[in-house]
Amino acid sequence: MGFDIESNLLPSVRLAAACVRLKLRLVFVSSGGTVYGVARNLPIQEDHPTDPLCSYGVVKLAAEKYFHLYESLHGLDYRVLRVANPFGPGQHRNPLQGVVGNFIYQLAAEQPLKVWGDGMVIRDYVFMDDVIRALLAVALHQGPGRTYNIGSGVGRSLVNVIEVISAALKRQATVEFSPSRKFDIPANVLDISAAWRDLGWRPEIPFEEGVLKTISSVYHD
């Protein structure tokens, strides 16, 4: 927990103070995959209760609360994008996050894929090019909206993700299943209609195409 506070929350609060001082808009990438916790209904809208089950989600939500406080006290101009599960070329290898990139690297190296649970948890995956477009759109946004979900609006199981990557690489995956963890959320799919309504944004890159682009970057690095 201390690491998340030091590496995420404190820099975010300092950034808010700097943006107030310099009169700049702050655009913050939050975590649509963790801040809501267990979904009461799907897809998840921005006004869904926030009850994160992991330190990362708690810290992201705390940063959002600080931005609201800075807006009330100091006039901070800010926008929050709650991004689902982004993936794409250039993603750093991290065994704790970035399942698409990790699976591609592991399968390309003919290593077994490690899955927590039975592989049927549902997640929302969005390609990085679409996330960048959303960042540009919200940076220029002049409306009253503050917080937007950014995802594909489509849920996929880990089993399906493995099937798509295996087909793209033309390799059979060996999967090692481990017991699920307490903070593993059964399903997370974001409602992205507000981003389309206010920002004119919606994803353009299908999941399968994004996987192919990511694979291409791995073999050209």
N, C-alpha and C positions, 0 to 999 in steps of 0.2 A: 504494500500500500504506500509506503514511504516513497518508493521509486516513482510511482504514478504522480504523487503530489509534487515531488521535486522536478520531474521531467515534463509534466503536463500542466498542472494547475497553476503553480507559481509563475511560470513563464507567460501563461495566458493572462493572468491578472496584471503582470507588468506590461504586457502588450496593450491591454485595455487602457492603462494609465498613459502610456505613450501616445495612443491614438487620440485620447482626449486632449493631451497637451499640444499635439501637432494638428488637431482638427482633421483627422483622417477617418475614413470608414474602416471598421474592422469586419472582415469576413472570416468566420470561424468554421472549421470542419469538425463537426461533432460526430457522434457514433449512432447512426440509426439502428445498428445491429445490437446495441447494448443498453441505451438509456431507457428504453421502454420496459425492459424486463419481460416477463411472461405475458404474451399477448392475450387480451381479453376478447379481441375480435380481429379478424384479418380482412383486408389489409389494414395496417396500422396508420391512423391519421395523426397529424401533429398534436392534436389535443388529447390523445390517448394518455392515461396516467403514466407517469415515469417512476419506475421502481427497479432500477438496475440491480443485477445480482453479482456483479463483479466490480473490482476496484476501478478498472478502466472506465466503465460506464458511469460510476459515481463521480469520478473526477471530471469527465466530460460534462456531466449535468451540472456539477458545481461551477464549472467555468461559465456555462450558460447563465446561471443564476447571478454570478458576479457581473456579467455584462449587463444584465437587466438592472442591477443595482447601480452600476456606473452610468447607465442611461438616465435613471431617475435622479441621481445626485449630481452628475456632471455633464449630462447631455451627450453621452457616447452614442455615436451613429454606428450601429452594428447589424449584421445579418448572420444567421446560423444556418448551415446546411447539415442536416442529419443524414449522413451518407451511409448507405447499406454496406455491402461487402465489395469494395472496389478491387479490381484486378487489371493487369495489363503489363506491357513491357517495362523493364527497369525496376520491377518490384523487388525489394530486398528480401533475401531468404530469411525467414523467421519462423521457426517451428511452432510458435504460439499464435500466429495469425497469417492470413494470406493463403487460404487453403488451395486456391486454384494454382497460384504460382508454385507452391510447395509440391503439389501433386504432379505438375508438369516436370519440374526438376527431378523428382524422385522416379517417375516413370521413365523419363528419358535416360536416367542412369541405371535403369532396371533394378531399382530398389523397391521394397514393399511399401505400400501406402498405409499409413497408420491412421485409423479412424476411431474416435471416441464414440461409444454407443453402437447402435445397429446400422448407422449410415442413413437413417430415415429422417433425421432432423432437416427442417426446411429453412433455406436461407434465400436472400435476395441478392443477386450479383449484378454489378454495374461496371461497365468498361471505363477505364480511366479517361479516355477521350471525351466521353459523355460527362464525366465529373468535371473536367476542365471547362467544358461549355457551360455547365451550371454555375461554376465559380465566376466566369465572366458575366453571365446573365445577372446574377445577384449583385455583383459589384456595381452594376449600372442601374439597378432597380431603384425606382423613386417612389414606389407605393408604400403603404403602411405595414405590409407584412414583415415579420422578423425572422421566422423559423420555417424551414422547408425540408421535407423529406426528399432525398435524392436516391433513386434506385431504379430497378427495372420494372417494379410492380409485379414481378413474376417470381413465384417460389420454386426452388429446385432442391431435391434431396441430395445429400452427398453421394449416394449411389448413382444418381443421374449425372452429377458432375464427373464422377469417375468414368462413366460410360462415354460421355462426350469427349473427354481427354484421351481415353484409350482409343476411340475411333479415329480421332485426329492424328494420333501418333502411330496408329496401326500396331498397337502393342497390347497384350493382355496384362491386366493389372493383377498383382497379388496384394490382397488387402488383409491387414492385421487389425482385428477389432479388439478394443479395450473397453472396460466398463465406462459408462457415461459419467460425467462430472456433475457436481451439484449446481454449477452455474451454467450448464448447457441448456439453452432455451429450446423447447420443442419446435417452434416455428416462428419465423420473423419475415414478414413480407410488408413492404412499405406502400402506403397509398401516396402516389406522386401527383395526384390531380391538382393540388394547390400550386405546385411548381409550374404546371402547364398553364393554369389559369392566370397566374400573376407574372410569371417570368417568360412565358412562351417556350418553356423548356420541356423536352421529353427525350428519352434515350433513343439513339439512332443505330447503335451497334448491337446486333443480336448476340446472344451469349456464344453461340457456336463460332461466329466470325471473330469475336474477341479472343476466344481460345486459340484460334489459328494465328491471329496476329501476335499473341503472347508467345506461342511456340516458335514462330519465326524469329522473334527477337532473341530467344534463348539460344538458338542455333547460330545466330549471327554475332553474338557477344564474344 
